[in-house]
Every structure is written in C-alpha cells, then in structure tokens.
C-alpha cells in the first residue's frame, strides 16, 4: 500500500504540557495500539519470514490487535495481574510484540532479554524482576534456561513457561512448573471472557529494561507508559514517515532504541513493520522490503561504509568514477550548506554520476529510503558525511535506557537545521543542563556531565534505591554519566563518558569513545579499545579484520600465512599495523598528538557475548578485556 501522508499524526505543540497525557494522547501502549487498529485496521502491520526459504507473510493491524487481545486474556487467566511481570527471552517477532502489548493491556509489565545472553544473566534478571511467567523462543533456549535455573519448582515463575514455535521441548522444567505452548495459549485467549477493563494508568510500570552491565550486574530500569509514549509523541509528525510506509526492523526490541522506535513509533504511525530474518543479509532483505526508513546502530553504518568503499577501490575504473561522484556530491552539499539532510543532485554531470554510482548504492537498500536514524553509540562524522553523499538523510540521536531513550536528535528540528558533530537539539519536553563541576579538565571548561530533565526520565532502578540516588539530582534530573557540551544555538555534542575518560601522566585527559569509533573506520580494525590511564602514552587493543589485513601484509612483504594467533603475536605485523593506524587514522583534527597510541596489543579472538567481552547490546566489557591482556599491558 502506498504511503498516506494525509493521515500522518500532527506534530506536537512546542509549548504543550509534557507532565502527563492531554486531550487524545494515548495513556498506555495498548491504548495507542487500539487507536492504530481503528485507523489502519486492514493495512499491513507486520511482515515476517516464518522459516528459511519461505515467502514473507503479512499480518494486518486488525489481526495483530486481535492477537494482542487474545494474549492479554490468556495472561490474565493464568494468574498475571496488575503490576506483575512477564519475562521474554525471544528474538523480535510478532509474538514478542503481542506479549508486550498483551501484558500492557492488563496492567502488567514486560521484561525482555536477549536469546544470546549468558544463562547466568537470565537467572540474575529473573531473580531480580520476579516475573510470573517466562516466554522462551525455542527448545534450545528452554534447555539453556533449565541448565541455569534451580531444580526446585517453587523457585521458578508461578505461572510457568510459555514455549513459542511448534517444536517439542527437549528438556522439561521441574515437575510442578507448567509448560504452555503458544498455539494452545492463544487459542485459549480467543474463547476467554473479554477483559473487564483496560489498564489506564500512564505512570504505571510498563517495562523493566536491564542495562548492559559493563561494570557489574545489570540494573533494571523502571519505565512507565508515559516515559515511552512521551518519546513516541515528541517525534510523531516530525520525520518523513507515513501510514503505509515500510521499515526494515532488525534492532533488538530488548534494547530501548529498538523497542521505542522500531516498534512502538512504527505502530503509532501506521507503518508496515518488516522483520529482517537474517542479520547477515540486511541489504538483501531491504531490496525485497524497500523500506522508507531504516534505523541502525553505528556499527551497521560503519560496515556499510567499509563495504561500499572497498568495492569502489576494487578496480581503476571504479576508483575513477566513484572519485568523480564524491567530488560532485561534496561540492553540491557544501554549496547547499545543509548537513545530514539529503541534497538532490543538480546539473548534468552531477546527475550523471549520481545515476551511475550513488543510485546503485541506494538500490542496495531497496531504493526507497527517505531517511535513516543512528543511535546507541557515536556515529563517525566521516561515515555521516558519506551517507549524505550516497543520498540518504541520516540523523544521529542521543539517549539512554534511563531516558526511554531519546534525549536529542538531528532531524527533528526541521529540514536544513541538523549539525554534524552534534546529536541535534533536545527534543520537545526535554531539557539538558551541562554540569561543569563534574569535570575538571582546564583545557575544556565548557564540557561537563549531561544532566537530563523531562517526562522520559526513568522511575529509578528496580530494587536499587542507593544506585538510583547516585544518578538522580534533588530536582529530578538524571545524571547521564556522559560528557558533553551545548553550543550557543543549543546543539548538544557528546564528548565521552565520565568514567571512561582517563588522565595520562602528563595530566592530559583522553576521551576514548570517539577515537575508537574513528579508528574502526580503518579496513583493518574490526574492534578497538584505547587506554592508557596513569601511563605516559596511550595504547590500543585491537581485534583485526583478518580478511583485509592478510593481503595488505603480503603486499607489504610481510609473511601472512600463519594462523590468526601467530599473526597477532608477530612483532612485524604489530609494527606495520600500528604505523598504518598512526599514518591514516590517528591524525588531526580528530586525534591530538598526545592521544596517538604508541603501542598496540593485537587480539586474535573476536570479542563476543560468548567469551564475556561484549554485552548483549554490543558494548565492550572493558574490565574483562583488560584482565585478559593484563600481562601484555604490564610489558608496555
């Protein structure tokens, strides 16, 4: 169905009251869904590939609304009430969404986890959030859960386990723990009594989202209906997305960025949500889906940047043509004075190169994208500028789980007002203050900790009043832990993390995060960490891209035939790659002289959740990485 811009929600007034819902604002997620069902009932709501090599199947808004209602009735009939929790250990799916909205209908909350998390993290979160029911993706997830849970039935959720899919369980939970099956569970809801009433409290617990736990156990972030809905409403009617548009959804809904914007915002807007079934083939599925909007994290955009540029460099003709296309695009964009927003090609030669180069790149994502959004980590300005050259409007936003998540974003202020090297202006209803007292670098007196105020601020950390007190100010502000500064025009720039900043022996402060993102633009760096606290110079820990590194080493006359471990231990390889980084990446104006790494440790093992070096949301567990390389660090 074509996009319908006549039925787009209006943009919110800048002077409205954001303390609670007003007029026809939805008061809960389920009420928001009911409105969307009324407006977009017969239009496609979800598209998903049920199994490999099967065609995509579609569900209408009417069908999804009915499914969510059936789930709500069945949850109620299995003893789940107001304020209680349902835990979800599943990948994105229509069932995931129906469980979240079904729980919301009866005033219960959902707690989502990742299927690839460690079983010990599941049991910690389950013990902390005490859900009445746990929903699992498949028999393999159930097996892992059983292996990590206590053997006593009374220590399991009282309303049992709900197993998705049609496969039979391999292992069974302890006797006395009910194992529900999805088809039976939904069927029971279809014939059950209607809900006596729909939950109506905008400030009631909606979801517990557990933070990544880079420095300890995950913390449950308490988010209400209004926390999330205020985020959704502040962007409605702002961006070029309309009822009937399609998106390609692959951000995990267990993460706040994914759930708030790739699910809730899309449902509010009447978008046809298409689930990407294979994360290694995002571009292939986008060709089929033809999305109008694409939300992703910087790692996706950086890989896109690397892949396209490596193909440009694959032949002399491609290098020549892409170079001319870059020149014309850069000239056109500079002349326009517009940052982040797409600037259409102008003039015969510019349009010619756009047709033979950039149009083909856009076609890899379906050829229909109006805008992209990047969040969850810093986006390199080089990547952002390249995406604009390709012909996509790409808006970087900033937020945290504790802020539901959106704090500020480029794009929402209006066309032509975005600024690179910033994350835009704080969105409607949100106020940002820079606490310079939390930061004592005399060379950067305008920087400080970002303190956030607004309707999006969490209700605290679940069961952790002392931890909550550490991050909340007396007047209701949230201390983000991020360093930043505001321009005179009100644009926010993120300059690092308070805790990740470190000081060298010479007293100079280093903010590693943006430097690490910059280094990962090298075709030879897959993962990178910069450190050097209380040392004379900084050093790097790098997991290389062996696919690109080996031919480059061979071309430089260095033996690259050994296995990954031997290659990383070779001093000649280390010296060559460090010189490569110093020459082509660690350069001004992004890198200052004292920030340039003088030493490097190469790690032959990828950092993953399985080896406990990455969180489920793909943040490096720095403490674990430093322990792994403790001996090598001491020798630097």
C-alpha positions in Angstrom: 0.0 0.0 0.0 1.4 3.5 -0.9 2.3 5.9 1.9 -0.6 8.0 3.1 0.7 11.4 4.2 -2.9 12.7 4.7 -3.2 10.6 7.8 0.1 11.4 9.5 -0.2 12.4 13.1 0.3 16.2 13.6 3.5 17.5 15.2 3.2 18.3 18.9 3.0 21.9 20.0 6.3 23.1 21.4 4.6 24.7 24.5 2.4 21.7 25.4 2.3 20.2 28.9 4.5 17.1 28.9 4.0 16.0 32.5 1.1 13.7 31.5 -1.2 12.8 28.6 -3.6 15.5 27.4 -6.5 15.6 25.1 -6.5 12.5 22.8 -2.9 11.3 23.8 -2.7 7.6 24.4 -2.4 6.8 28.1 -0.9 3.3 27.7 0.9 1.4 24.9 -2.2 -0.9 24.5 -4.5 2.2 24.1 -2.1 3.5 21.5 -2.4 0.2 19.6 -6.2 0.3 19.8 -6.2 3.7 18.1 -3.9 2.4 15.4 -6.1 -0.6 14.8 -9.1 1.7 14.4 -7.2 3.9 11.9 -5.2 1.4 9.9 -7.2 -1.8 10.5 -6.9 -3.5 7.1 -3.5 -2.2 6.3 -0.4 -4.5 6.8 1.1 -4.2 10.2 3.8 -6.9 10.3 5.7 -8.8 7.6 7.9 -11.7 8.6 9.6 -14.7 7.1 8.4 -17.7 9.2 11.3 -20.1 8.2 14.2 -20.1 5.8 13.3 -20.2 2.1 9.7 -19.3 2.8 8.0 -16.2 1.5 7.3 -13.2 3.7 3.9 -13.4 5.4 1.9 -10.4 6.5 -0.4 -9.6 9.3 -2.9 -6.6 9.3 -3.4 -4.2 12.1 -6.8 -5.8 12.8 -5.2 -9.2 13.1 -2.3 -8.0 15.3 -4.8 -6.1 17.6 -6.8 -9.3 18.0 -3.7 -11.4 18.7 -2.6 -8.9 21.4 -6.0 -9.0 23.0 -6.0 -12.9 23.0 -2.6 -12.9 24.7 -3.9 -10.4 27.3 -6.9 -12.6 28.2 -4.7 -15.7 28.4 -2.2 -13.9 30.6 -5.0 -12.8 32.9 -6.4 -16.3 33.0 -3.0 -17.7 34.0 -2.9 -15.5 37.1 -1.0 -12.5 35.9 -2.3 -9.2 37.3 -1.7 -5.5 37.6 2.0 -4.6 38.2 3.3 -8.2 37.7 5.9 -9.0 35.2 6.2 -11.3 32.1 9.7 -12.1 31.0 10.5 -12.5 27.3 13.6 -14.4 26.1 12.9 -14.2 22.4 14.1 -12.6 19.2 12.0 -10.0 17.5 8.7 -11.5 16.3 5.0 -10.8 16.1 4.7 -13.0 19.2 7.2 -10.8 21.0 5.1 -7.7 20.2 1.8 -9.4 21.1 3.2 -10.4 24.5 4.4 -6.8 25.3 1.1 -5.3 24.3 -1.0 -8.0 25.8 0.8 -7.6 29.1 0.3 -3.8 28.9 -3.5 -4.3 28.3 -3.9 -5.9 31.8 -1.6 -3.5 33.6 1.3 -6.0 33.7 4.9 -5.2 32.6 7.3 -7.0 30.3 11.0 -7.7 30.9 12.8 -8.6 27.7 16.2 -10.4 27.4 18.4 -11.5 24.5 18.4 -15.1 23.4 22.3 -14.9 23.1 22.8 -13.8 26.7 24.6 -16.0 29.2 22.2 -18.2 31.1 23.6 -16.8 34.4 22.4 -13.3 33.3 18.9 -14.7 32.6 18.8 -16.2 36.1 20.0 -13.0 37.7 17.4 -10.9 35.9 14.6 -13.4 36.6 15.6 -13.5 40.3 15.6 -9.7 40.4 12.4 -8.9 38.4 10.5 -12.0 39.8 8.1 -12.5 36.8 5.0 -14.6 37.0 5.8 -16.2 33.6 8.8 -16.6 31.3 8.4 -16.9 27.5 11.2 -18.6 25.6 12.0 -18.6 21.9 12.5 -22.3 21.2 13.6 -25.6 22.8 17.3 -24.6 22.7 16.6 -21.5 24.8 14.5 -23.6 27.2 17.3 -26.1 27.6 19.8 -23.3 28.5 17.3 -21.8 30.9 16.8 -25.2 32.6 20.5 -25.7 32.9 20.9 -22.4 34.7 17.7 -22.3 36.9 17.3 -24.0 40.3 16.0 -27.6 40.4 13.2 -26.6 42.8 9.9 -25.8 41.2 9.0 -23.2 43.8 11.9 -21.1 42.6 10.5 -20.9 39.0 7.9 -18.4 37.9 4.5 -19.3 39.4 2.5 -19.2 36.1 5.0 -21.3 34.2 6.9 -21.2 31.0 5.5 -20.4 27.6 7.3 -22.0 24.6 7.0 -20.4 21.2 7.0 -22.4 17.9 5.8 -25.8 17.1 8.9 -27.9 18.1 8.6 -30.2 21.1 10.7 -29.4 24.1 14.0 -31.4 24.6 14.2 -30.9 28.3 11.3 -30.2 30.7 11.3 -27.8 33.6 11.0 -29.3 37.1 7.8 -31.1 37.9 5.2 -28.6 39.1 6.2 -25.9 36.6 3.6 -25.6 33.8 4.9 -25.6 30.2 2.5 -23.8 28.0 2.6 -24.0 24.2 1.9 -20.9 22.1 -0.9 -22.2 19.8 -2.8 -23.5 22.8 -2.2 -20.4 24.8 -3.5 -18.1 22.1 -6.5 -20.4 21.3 -7.5 -20.2 25.0 -7.4 -16.5 24.8 -9.7 -16.4 21.8 -12.5 -18.1 23.6 -11.9 -16.5 27.0 -14.1 -13.8 28.5 -13.4 -10.2 27.4 -11.3 -8.0 29.6 -13.4 -6.3 32.2 -11.4 -3.2 31.8 -8.3 -2.0 30.0 -5.4 -0.7 32.1 -5.4 3.1 32.1 -2.5 4.4 34.3 0.0 6.3 32.2 2.5 6.3 35.1 2.3 2.6 35.8 5.3 0.3 35.2 5.3 -0.6 31.5 8.7 -2.4 31.1 11.8 -3.2 33.0 14.8 -2.9 30.7 18.0 -4.2 32.1 21.2 -2.2 31.3 24.2 -3.9 29.7 26.1 -4.5 32.9 29.6 -3.5 31.6 30.8 -2.9 35.2 28.6 -5.3 37.2 25.2 -6.9 37.4 22.6 -5.5 35.0 20.3 -2.9 36.6 16.5 -2.9 35.9 15.4 0.4 34.5 11.8 1.3 35.5 10.0 2.8 32.5 6.3 3.8 32.6 3.9 4.1 29.8 4.3 7.8 29.7 8.1 7.6 29.7 7.9 5.7 26.4 4.8 7.5 25.0 6.3 10.9 25.5 9.3 9.8 23.4 6.9 8.5 20.7 4.7 11.6 20.7 7.6 14.0 20.5 8.7 12.6 17.1 5.3 12.0 15.6 4.7 14.2 12.6 8.3 15.3 12.5 10.0 12.9 10.2 9.0 11.8 6.6 7.2 8.6 7.5 3.6 8.0 6.8 0.9 5.3 7.2 1.5 2.5 4.7 5.3 3.1 4.6 7.6 0.1 5.3 10.5 -0.3 7.6 13.1 -3.0 7.9 13.3 -3.8 11.6 16.4 -5.6 13.0 17.3 -3.6 16.1 16.6 -5.9 19.1 13.4 -4.9 20.9 15.1 -5.9 24.1 17.0 -2.7 23.7 15.3 0.7 24.3 16.3 2.2 21.0 14.8 -0.8 19.1 11.6 -1.1 21.1 10.7 2.6 21.3 11.4 3.5 17.7 11.5 0.3 15.6 8.3 -1.0 17.2 6.2 1.5 19.2 6.8 4.5 17.0 6.1 2.5 13.9 2.8 1.1 15.3 1.7 4.7 16.3 2.4 5.9 12.7 0.7 3.0 10.8 3.9 1.7 9.3 4.2 -1.8 7.8 6.9 -3.3 10.1 9.0 -5.9 8.2 11.2 -8.1 10.4 14.7 -8.8 9.0 15.1 -12.6 9.4 18.9 -12.8 8.8 21.2 -10.1 10.2 24.0 -11.1 7.8 21.7 -10.3 4.8 20.2 -7.0 5.8 20.8 -5.4 2.4 19.3 -8.4 0.6 16.1 -8.3 2.6 16.0 -4.5 2.2 15.9 -5.0 -1.6 12.8 -7.1 -1.1 11.2 -4.9 1.6 12.0 -1.5 0.0 11.8 0.4 3.4 11.2 4.1 3.6 13.0 4.3 6.9 16.0 2.4 8.4 17.1 2.6 12.0 20.5 1.2 12.9 23.5 1.4 15.2 26.8 2.9 14.1 28.4 -0.5 13.6 25.9 -1.2 10.8 26.7 2.1 9.1 30.4 1.7 9.5 30.3 -1.7 7.9 28.2 -0.2 5.1 30.9 2.5 4.7 33.7 -0.1 4.6 31.9 -2.4 2.2 31.0 0.3 -0.4 34.4 1.9 -0.3 36.2 -1.4 -0.7 34.1 -2.1 -3.8 34.9 1.4 -5.1 38.6 0.6 -4.7 38.3 -2.8 -6.5 39.3 -1.5 -9.9 40.8 1.5 -11.6 37.6 2.4 -13.4 35.5 2.2 -10.2 38.1 4.3 -8.3 37.9 7.0 -11.1 34.1 7.1 -11.3 33.5 7.0 -7.6 36.1 9.7 -7.1 34.3 12.0 -9.5 31.0 11.1 -7.9 32.4 12.1 -4.5 33.8 15.3 -5.8 30.5 16.4 -7.3 28.4 15.3 -4.3 30.8 17.1 -1.9 30.6 20.3 -3.9 26.9 20.2 -4.1 26.5 19.5 -0.4 29.0 22.2 0.6 27.2 24.7 -1.6 23.8 23.9 0.0 25.1 24.5 3.5 23.0 21.6 4.6 24.3 18.8 6.9 22.7 15.4 7.5 19.8 16.0 5.1 19.9 14.6 1.6 20.7 17.1 -1.1 19.5 16.0 -4.6 21.9 16.0 -7.5 22.0 19.2 -9.6 23.4 19.8 -13.0 24.0 17.3 -15.9 27.4 15.9 -14.7 26.3 15.7 -11.1 23.1 13.8 -12.1 25.1 11.5 -14.3 27.5 10.4 -11.6 24.5 10.1 -9.1 22.9 7.8 -11.6 25.9 5.5 -12.3 27.3 5.5 -8.7 25.0 6.6 -5.9 21.7 5.4 -7.3 23.2 1.8 -7.4 24.3 2.1 -3.8 20.8 3.3 -2.7 19.3 0.4 -4.6 21.1 -2.0 -2.3 18.7 -0.8 0.4 15.6 -1.0 -1.8 15.9 2.4 -3.4 13.1 3.9 -1.4 14.7 5.2 1.8 13.7 8.7 2.8 15.7 8.9 6.0 17.9 6.9 8.3 18.5 7.2 12.1 21.6 6.2 14.0 21.7 5.7 17.8 23.0 3.8 20.8 26.6 5.0 20.2 28.6 7.7 18.5 28.5 7.8 14.7 31.7 8.9 13.0 31.4 12.2 11.1 33.2 10.6 8.2 30.5 7.9 7.9 27.8 10.5 8.4 29.2 12.6 5.6 29.5 9.6 3.3 25.9 8.6 3.9 24.8 12.1 2.9 26.8 11.7 -0.3 25.1 8.4 -1.1 21.8 10.4 -0.9 20.3 9.4 2.4 19.2 11.8 5.1 20.9 10.3 8.2 20.0 11.7 11.6 22.1 10.9 14.7 20.3 10.8 18.0 21.3 10.5 21.6 19.7 8.8 24.5 20.0 6.2 27.2 17.8 3.4 28.5 17.1 5.6 31.6 15.7 8.2 29.3 13.3 5.9 27.3 15.7 6.5 25.3 15.5 9.7 23.3 17.1 13.0 24.6 18.1 14.8 21.5 18.3 14.2 17.7 19.2 15.8 14.5 16.3 16.0 12.0 13.5 16.7 14.4 14.1 20.5 14.4 13.3 20.7 10.6 15.0 20.4 7.2 18.4 22.1 7.0 18.9 22.5 10.7 20.9 19.4 11.5 24.6 19.8 12.5 27.3 17.1 12.2 29.5 16.5 15.2 26.4 17.1 17.3 23.3 15.0 18.2 21.0 17.8 17.4 18.9 19.7 19.9 17.0 18.3 22.9 13.6 17.1 21.8 10.3 18.6 22.8 9.7 18.4 26.6 13.3 17.5 27.4 15.9 19.9 28.9 19.6 19.4 29.1 22.0 21.0 31.6 25.8 20.7 31.5 27.2 20.2 35.0 30.8 21.5 34.6 31.5 20.8 38.2 31.6 17.1 37.4 34.6 17.6 35.1 37.9 19.3 35.8 39.8 19.4 32.6 41.0 23.1 32.3 41.5 22.7 28.6 37.8 22.0 28.1 36.0 24.3 30.5 32.7 24.2 28.6 32.3 20.5 29.0 30.7 18.6 31.8 28.3 15.8 32.7 25.0 15.8 30.8 22.0 16.1 33.2 18.6 15.5 31.7 15.1 16.6 32.7 11.8 15.6 31.2 8.9 13.2 31.0 11.2 10.5 29.7 13.2 10.1 32.9 13.0 6.6 34.4 11.3 5.9 37.7 14.6 4.5 39.1 16.5 1.2 39.2 14.5 -1.8 40.3 15.3 -2.8 43.9 18.3 -0.4 43.9 17.4 2.8 45.8 21.0 3.6 46.5 22.0 3.2 42.9 19.0 5.4 41.9 20.1 8.1 44.4 23.5 8.2 42.8 22.2 9.2 39.4 19.2 11.4 40.3 19.5 15.1 41.3 17.3 16.6 44.0 15.3 18.4 41.4 14.5 15.3 39.3 17.4 15.4 36.8 19.1 12.3 35.6 22.9 12.2 35.6 23.8 10.5 32.4 27.4 9.7 33.0 28.1 11.2 29.6 30.3 14.2 28.9 29.1 16.8 26.6 28.7 20.5 25.7 26.0 22.7 24.3 26.6 25.2 21.5 25.3 28.8 21.9 22.5 27.7 19.5 21.5 24.8 21.7 23.1 21.8 19.9 24.4 19.0 22.0 27.8 17.4 21.4 28.8 14.2 23.2 32.5 14.1 24.0 32.8 10.9 26.0 31.9 9.1 29.2 32.8 10.4 32.7 34.0 7.1 33.8 35.8 6.1 30.6 37.8 9.3 30.5 41.4 8.8 31.7 44.3 11.0 32.5 47.9 10.5 31.2 51.0 11.1 33.4 51.3 14.5 31.8 47.9 15.5 33.1 46.2 15.4 29.7 42.7 14.0 29.6 41.7 11.5 26.9 38.1 10.7 25.8 38.5 7.3 24.1 35.0 6.6 22.7 35.0 8.9 19.6 38.7 8.0 18.9 37.8 4.3 19.0 34.9 4.8 16.6 37.2 6.8 14.3 39.9 4.1 14.3 37.3 1.4 13.4 36.9 3.2 10.0 40.2 1.6 9.1 39.6 -1.5 6.9 42.0 -3.4 9.2 40.3 -2.8 12.6 37.2 -4.8 13.4 37.2 -3.9 17.1 39.3 -1.5 19.1 39.8 -0.1 22.6 42.1 2.9 23.5 43.5 3.0 27.1 46.5 4.5 28.9 45.3 5.6 32.3 48.2 6.8 34.5 50.6 5.9 31.8 52.9 8.1 29.7 51.2 7.3 26.4 48.0 5.7 25.2 47.9 2.1 23.7 45.5 0.2 21.6 43.9 -3.3 22.0 42.7 -4.3 18.5 40.9 -7.3 17.1 41.9 -7.0 13.4 39.9 -7.7 10.2 41.9 -10.6 9.1 40.2 -10.7 5.7 41.6 -7.3 4.7 44.7 -7.4 6.8 46.4 -10.5 5.2 46.5 -9.3 1.6 47.8 -5.9 2.8 50.6 -7.5 4.8 51.5 -9.7 1.9 51.7 -6.7 -0.4 54.0 -5.1 2.2 56.3 -8.1 2.1 55.3 -9.5 5.5 54.5 -13.2 5.9 50.8 -13.5 6.5 50.4 -17.3 6.0 50.4 -18.1 9.8 47.2 -18.7 11.7 45.4 -15.8 13.5 47.1 -16.2 16.8 50.6 -16.4 15.4 49.9 -13.4 13.1 48.8 -11.3 16.1 51.9 -12.3 18.0 54.3 -11.3 15.2 56.2 -8.1 16.1 56.5 -7.2 12.4 52.7 -7.4 11.9 52.2 -5.3 15.0 54.7 -2.6 13.9 53.2 -2.4 10.4 49.6 -2.1 11.5 50.4 0.4 14.2 52.2 2.6 11.7 49.2 2.2 9.3 46.9 3.4 12.0 49.2 6.3 13.0 49.6 7.4 9.4 46.0 7.1 8.1 43.7 7.2 11.1 45.2 8.7 14.2 45.6 12.1 12.6 44.4 15.7 13.3 41.9 17.2 13.7 40.2 14.1 15.3 43.3 12.9 17.2 45.5 15.2 19.2 49.2 14.4 19.4 49.1 13.1 23.0 46.2 10.8 22.2 48.1 8.9 19.4 48.8 5.4 20.6 52.5 4.4 20.8 51.9 0.7 21.5 49.3 -1.9 20.5 48.2 -5.3 21.6 46.6 -7.5 18.9 43.9 -9.9 20.0 43.3 -12.9 17.7 39.9 -13.7 19.3 36.8 -11.7 18.4 35.1 -10.0 21.4 31.6 -11.6 21.8 29.0 -12.2 24.4 30.1 -15.9 24.5 33.5 -15.0 25.8 32.1 -12.3 28.1 33.9 -9.5 26.4 30.8 -7.8 24.9 27.4 -7.0 26.4 24.2 -8.1 24.6 23.9 -4.6 23.3 27.5 -4.8 21.8 29.4 -2.7 24.3 32.9 -3.8 25.2 33.3 -5.1 28.7 36.5 -3.1 29.3 37.2 -4.6 32.7 37.2 -8.1 31.3 39.3 -7.2 28.3 41.9 -5.5 30.4 42.1 -8.6 32.7 42.5 -10.8 29.6 45.5 -8.8 28.4 46.9 -7.9 31.9 50.3 -9.5 31.3 50.8 -7.8 27.9 49.7 -4.4 29.3 52.3 -4.7 32.1 55.0 -5.2 29.5 54.2 -2.0 27.6 
